[in-house]
């Protein structure tokens, strides 16, 4: 596949390719010379130049009675591709949610290893409602992904203005940290003594994220309106039975 065919796959085809190639060959040149080199009418070249400017491949300099065209470094295409990829990656959770809602079916995503756990945690930061219901098993979180990683997650959550209601089990706690805090948008309660919560779960919008222990080492996201509604109800029931730290003793 030659350069023309490859650029065509990026939308630089036909007259656009002819004008861009002519501009590269001429360096800085008036529109009239570009039109002659490309073998196209001047009006067609103006249209092509406008579109190539949008791609960041052409600069147009109006010097009174004449306009000069300069071809720009094609590496801008790579930068644009990387930017589009990042944008799509950021949009993907919302796009996938819309797709699954329209199809009326749940979506289950399974992630292995430490990076998978981090992926699941980061997904919860996309909560459009800015509300998280969370069950934290501190002893498991200390192993995977580690308390340093949770501190990073906490800072990002606060920066995004996401409020968290969190239930923990005293039997699974490893340190007296992360209390209720207005500044940190967190309200903490402890589950009744007979209730051991041994897995971390995050409930937000129409998703439920689960984080396993290091032994099983996975993260799981379930996108389902009905499942998320059920988990919210179960969380709220546990929340009503739980108590704030100051009520202990």
SELUM-782136 format. One record per residue (C-alpha): residue in three letters; x, z, y. Coordinates in steps of 0.02 Angstrom, whole numbers, plus 32768, in hexadecimal, padded with zeros to 4 digits. Example, Ala and Ser with C-alpha at 12.3 -4.5 7.8 and 13.67 -1.06 7.14 Angstrom:
SELUM-782136
NODE   residuo      X      Z      Y
NODE       ala   8267   8186   7F1F
NODE       ser   82AC   8165   7FCB
//
This chain:
SELUM-782136
NODE   residuo      X      Z      Y
NODE       unk   8000   8000   8000
NODE       unk   804E   7FCB   80A7
NODE       unk   8047   8027   814E
NODE       unk   7FB0   7FC6   818B
NODE       unk   7F4B   7FF4   80F1
NODE       unk   7F81   80AB   80FD
NODE       unk   7F54   80B7   81B5
NODE       unk   7EAD   8065   8190
NODE       unk   7E83   80FB   8121
NODE       unk   7E9D   8168   81BC
NODE       unk   7E2A   80FC   8226
NODE       unk   7EB5   8097   827A
NODE       unk   7E81   7FEA   8240
NODE       unk   7E5B   7F3B   827F
NODE       unk   7E72   7F2A   833A
NODE       unk   7EAF   7FDE   8349
NODE       unk   7F41   7FBA   82D5
NODE       unk   7F69   7F16   832E
NODE       unk   7F6E   7F6A   83D8
NODE       unk   7FD3   8000   839C
NODE       unk   8051   7F8F   8344
NODE       unk   8061   7F22   83E1
NODE       unk   807B   7FBD   844C
NODE       unk   8104   7FFC   83D7
NODE       unk   815C   7F54   83DB
NODE       unk   8154   7F44   8498
NODE       unk   817A   7FF7   84CA
NODE       unk   812F   8013   8577
NODE       unk   80D0   7F77   85A9
NODE       unk   803A   7F3E   8611
NODE       unk   7F93   7F2B   85B8
NODE       unk   7F9E   7E6F   85D1
NODE       unk   8040   7E65   856D
NODE       unk   7FFA   7ED3   84E4
NODE       unk   7F62   7E61   84DA
NODE       unk   7FD2   7DC8   84CA
NODE       unk   803F   7E18   8444
NODE       unk   7FA6   7E55   83E2
NODE       unk   7F4B   7DAD   83F7
NODE       unk   7EB0   7E01   843B
NODE       unk   7E46   7DF3   84DA
NODE       unk   7E74   7E70   8561
NODE       unk   7DC9   7EC4   855B
NODE       unk   7DDD   7EE0   849F
NODE       unk   7E89   7F2C   84BD
NODE       unk   7E43   7FA4   8540
NODE       unk   7DC0   7FE0   84C1
NODE       unk   7E45   7FF5   843B
NODE       unk   7EBA   8051   84B2
NODE       unk   7E2F   80CC   84DD
NODE       unk   7E14   80F2   8425
NODE       unk   7ECE   80FE   8402
NODE       unk   7EDD   817B   8491
NODE       unk   7E5D   81E7   8435
NODE       unk   7ECF   81E2   839D
NODE       unk   7F63   8214   8409
NODE       unk   7FC1   8174   83E1
NODE       unk   7FBD   811E   848A
NODE       unk   7FDD   8152   853E
NODE       unk   7F90   80EB   85CB
NODE       unk   7FDD   80F1   8678
NODE       unk   7F77   80A8   8706
NODE       unk   7FED   8067   878D
NODE       unk   7F76   8020   8809
NODE       unk   7F5A   7F69   87E0
NODE       unk   7FA8   7F75   8733
NODE       unk   7F93   7FE8   869D
NODE       unk   8027   800A   862D
NODE       unk   8019   8037   8575
NODE       unk   8097   80A3   8517
NODE       unk   8093   80C4   845C
NODE       unk   80AA   817D   8432
NODE       unk   8104   81CB   839E
NODE       unk   8098   81B3   8301
NODE       unk   80C7   8262   82C5
NODE       unk   802E   8299   8328
NODE       unk   7FC7   8259   8295
NODE       unk   8019   82D9   8223
NODE       unk   7FFA   8364   82A1
NODE       unk   7F43   8330   82AE
NODE       unk   7F31   832A   81F1
NODE       unk   7F78   83DA   81E2
NODE       unk   7F05   8418   826C
NODE       unk   7E6E   83C7   8217
NODE       unk   7E9F   8416   8171
NODE       unk   7EAC   84C2   81C0
NODE       unk   7E05   84AA   8218
NODE       unk   7DB2   8475   8175
NODE       unk   7DFC   8508   8118
NODE       unk   7DB6   857D   819C
NODE       unk   7D0C   8528   8195
NODE       unk   7D03   851B   80D8
NODE       unk   7CAF   85C3   80B3
NODE       unk   7C22   859C   812D
NODE       unk   7C12   84E7   80F4
NODE       unk   7C0E   851A   803D
NODE       unk   7B8B   859D   8064
NODE       unk   7B1D   851E   80BB
NODE       unk   7B31   84A8   8027
NODE       unk   7B03   852A   7FA7
NODE       unk   7A70   8569   800D
NODE       unk   7A2C   84B8   8019
NODE       unk   7A42   84A2   7F5D
NODE       unk   79EF   8549   7F3D
NODE       unk   7A76   8582   7EC5
NODE       unk   7AFA   860B   7EC5
NODE       unk   7BB2   85E6   7ED4
NODE       unk   7C34   8650   7E7A
NODE       unk   7CEC   8645   7EAA
NODE       unk   7D71   8698   7E41
NODE       unk   7E21   86BA   7E81
NODE       unk   7EB1   86FB   7E1A
NODE       unk   7F46   8763   7E4E
NODE       unk   7F79   87BB   7EEE
NODE       unk   7F5B   8721   7F59
NODE       unk   7EAD   8712   7F10
NODE       unk   7E87   87C5   7F42
NODE       unk   7EC3   87A0   7FF3
NODE       unk   7E57   8703   7FF8
NODE       unk   7DBD   8769   7FCB
NODE       unk   7DE2   87EC   804F
NODE       unk   7DFE   8768   80D5
NODE       unk   7D59   8714   80AA
NODE       unk   7CFA   87B3   80D7
NODE       unk   7D41   87A3   8187
NODE       unk   7CD4   8707   819C
NODE       unk   7C36   8773   819E
NODE       unk   7BC4   8724   821F
NODE       unk   7B59   87C1   8227
NODE       unk   7BF2   8828   825A
NODE       unk   7BB8   88A9   81DB
NODE       unk   7C0E   88DC   813A
NODE       unk   7BCE   894F   80B2
NODE       unk   7C64   8985   804C
NODE       unk   7C92   89ED   7FB6
NODE       unk   7D4B   8A17   7FB7
NODE       unk   7DA4   8A55   7F1D
NODE       unk   7E40   8A98   7F71
NODE       unk   7EAB   8AB0   7ED6
NODE       unk   7E8E   89F9   7EA4
NODE       unk   7EAD   89B9   7F54
NODE       unk   7F51   8A16   7F5C
NODE       unk   7F8C   89B1   7EC6
NODE       unk   7F3F   890A   7EF7
NODE       unk   7F4F   88C8   7F7B
NODE       unk   7FA5   8966   7FBD
NODE       unk   7F7D   89D7   804F
NODE       unk   7FEE   8974   80C7
NODE       unk   7F84   88D9   80A5
NODE       unk   7EE5   893E   80C0
NODE       unk   7F2A   8979   8167
NODE       unk   7F41   88C4   819B
NODE       unk   7E8F   889F   8161
NODE       unk   7E4E   8935   81C4
NODE       unk   7EA3   88FB   8264
NODE       unk   7E5C   884A   8252
NODE       unk   7DAE   888F   822F
NODE       unk   7DB3   88FA   82CC
NODE       unk   7DF4   886A   8335
NODE       unk   7D62   87FF   82F9
NODE       unk   7CE4   8887   8325
NODE       unk   7CA5   889C   8272
NODE       unk   7C53   8944   8250
NODE       unk   7C67   8995   81A6
NODE       unk   7C03   8A14   8144
NODE       unk   7C71   8A4E   80B6
NODE       unk   7C52   8AC0   8021
NODE       unk   7CE3   8B0C   7FC0
NODE       unk   7CF4   8B83   7F2E
NODE       unk   7D5D   8C1E   7F48
NODE       unk   7D9D   8C0B   7E96
NODE       unk   7DE4   8B5F   7EC1
NODE       unk   7E32   8B8E   7F68
NODE       unk   7EEF   8B97   7F77
NODE       unk   7F01   8BD2   802B
NODE       unk   7E97   8C18   80B7
NODE       unk   7E95   8B79   8120
NODE       unk   7E1A   8B02   8173
NODE       unk   7D95   8B7F   81A9
NODE       unk   7CF9   8B54   820B
NODE       unk   7D2D   8B0E   82B3
NODE       unk   7CCB   8AC2   8342
NODE       unk   7D68   8A6A   8382
NODE       unk   7D8D   8A20   82D6
NODE       unk   7CD6   89EE   82B9
NODE       unk   7CCE   8A51   8218
NODE       unk   7C52   8ACE   81D1
NODE       unk   7C8A   8B29   8134
NODE       unk   7C28   8B86   80B1
NODE       unk   7C5B   8BCF   800A
NODE       unk   7BF5   8BB1   7F6E
NODE       unk   7BAE   8C47   7F0D
NODE       unk   7C2E   8C99   7E99
NODE       unk   7BD9   8C59   7DFC
NODE       unk   7BE5   8BA5   7E3B
NODE       unk   7C8E   8B4F   7E24
NODE       unk   7CA3   8AA9   7E7F
NODE       unk   7D37   8A59   7E29
NODE       unk   7D32   89A9   7E71
NODE       unk   7D39   8966   7F23
NODE       unk   7CA4   88FF   7F5E
NODE       unk   7C79   88B0   8006
NODE       unk   7BC8   8876   8030
NODE       unk   7BAF   8804   80C7
NODE       unk   7B34   877C   80F8
NODE       unk   7B01   872B   8052
NODE       unk   7BA5   8751   7FF9
NODE       unk   7BEB   87DA   7F8C
NODE       unk   7CA7   87E8   7F77
NODE       unk   7CF6   884E   7EEA
NODE       unk   7DAA   8888   7EDB
NODE       unk   7DEA   88C0   7E32
NODE       unk   7E73   893A   7E04
NODE       unk   7F26   88FD   7DF1
NODE       unk   7F0D   8900   7D34
NODE       unk   7E89   8877   7D3B
NODE       unk   7ECF   882F   7DDD
NODE       unk   7E47   87BC   7E21
NODE       unk   7DD1   87A2   7EB1
NODE       unk   7D20   875F   7EA3
NODE       unk   7CA5   871D   7F25
NODE       unk   7BEF   8702   7EF8
NODE       unk   7B87   86A0   7F76
NODE       unk   7ACF   86BE   7F55
NODE       unk   7A43   86F7   7FC9
NODE       unk   79EA   8752   7F3C
NODE       unk   7A85   87A5   7EF2
NODE       unk   7AC3   87DC   7F9E
NODE       unk   7A17   8823   7FC7
NODE       unk   7A18   8886   7F24
NODE       unk   7AC7   88C8   7F47
NODE       unk   7A95   88FB   7FF8
NODE       unk   7A03   895C   7FB0
NODE       unk   7A71   89B3   7F30
NODE       unk   7AF4   89DA   7FB4
NODE       unk   7A71   8A23   8029
NODE       unk   7A32   8A91   7F9A
NODE       unk   7AE3   8AD2   7F7A
NODE       unk   7AFC   8AE8   8035
NODE       unk   7A60   8B54   8043
NODE       unk   7AA2   8BC6   7FB8
NODE       unk   7B51   8BD0   8002
NODE       unk   7B8E   8C46   8089
NODE       unk   7C08   8C3F   811A
NODE       unk   7CAF   8C9B   8105
NODE       unk   7C7E   8D24   817F
NODE       unk   7BEB   8D52   810F
NODE       unk   7C5E   8D7A   807D
NODE       unk   7C88   8E2A   8046
//
